[in-house]
Amino acid sequence: MNNMNNMMKQVKKMQEQMLKAQEELGGKMIQGTSGGGAVTVEVNGHKKILSIAIKPEVVDPEDIEMLQDLVMTAVNDALTKAEDMANDDMGKFTGGMKIPGLF
């Protein structure tokens, strides 16, 4: 019975550490770029967009599609980096297993 109590304490401690790590992800910033820095997107570790910066020279009213592609590419780059960071941070708790809904 004592062994079970120790195991439950360890599980509770791990849960607390995981919650803290998830909270800390929200404070981490990641940048994604495209067009050699023409478009920069900043997201946090929770994959929320914080800012989008577009250099004026890439704004061409005659070529809106290019700008749309640059923004989409920068957003995807930032979100991929945020996902990788979350996997790295949370992977130490899950041993690399992907647990649905966890992060």
N, C-alpha and C positions, 0 to 999 in steps of 0.2 A: 504494500500500500504506500509506503514511504517513497518507493521508486516511482510510482504513478504521480505522486505529488510533485516530486522533483521534475518529472517530465512536463507536467502541466505548467510549472513555473517557467521552464525553459521555453515552452511554446508561447506563453504570455509575453515573455521578454522579447522573443523574436517578432511577435506581432507588433509590439510597441516600436521596435526598431524599424520595421517595415513601414509603419505609419509615419514615423519621423522622416524616413528617407523619401517617401512619397510627397510629404509636405515640402521638403527641401528642394525637390524637383521644380516646384513652382517658382522658386527664387533663382533658378539657374537660367541664364540667357544663352541662346544659340542663334547664330546668324547663318542665313542661306543667301547665296548670291547667284546672279546670272549676268550674262553679257559683260564679263570682265569687271563686275562691280557696278554696272549701270543700274541694276536693281538689287536692293538689299532688303531682306525680310528678317525681322527678329522675332523669335518665338521663345516661350519659356518651356520648361521641362514638362509641363502639362499640355503641350502642343497648342497653346493659345497664341495667336498672332498679337505681338505687342506694337510693332511698327512696320511700315513699308516705306522705303526711301527710293525715289526714282530720280535719276539725274536728268536735268532738263533736256540735254541733248538727245535723249532717246525718245522724247515725246514728239512724234511726227503725226500730225492729223491725217496725213495721207497713208499711214501705215499703222493703224491701230492694232492690227493682228500681231505685229512683231512685239509691241509693248505688252499685249496680253500674254503672249508666249513667254516673254522675259519674266513677267510677274508670276506666272504659273510655275515656271522652272525654279525661280528663287523660293517660292513657297514650298514646293515639293522638296527642295534641297534642305531647307530649314527643318521641315517636319521629319525627314529621314534622319537628320542629325539628332533631333530631339528623341526620336524613337530609339536610336542606337544608344544615346546617353541613358535613357530610362532603362533599357535592357541591361546595360553595363551596371548601373547603380543597383537595380533590383535583382539582378542575376546572382549577386552574392548571397541573397537570402533563399533563392529558389534553386540554386545549383544549376542555373542555365535552363531550367524547365520553363516553358511558357504556360502560365496559368491564366486562363481566360478571365477577363474582368479585373485582374490584379493591377495591370498597368498597360 
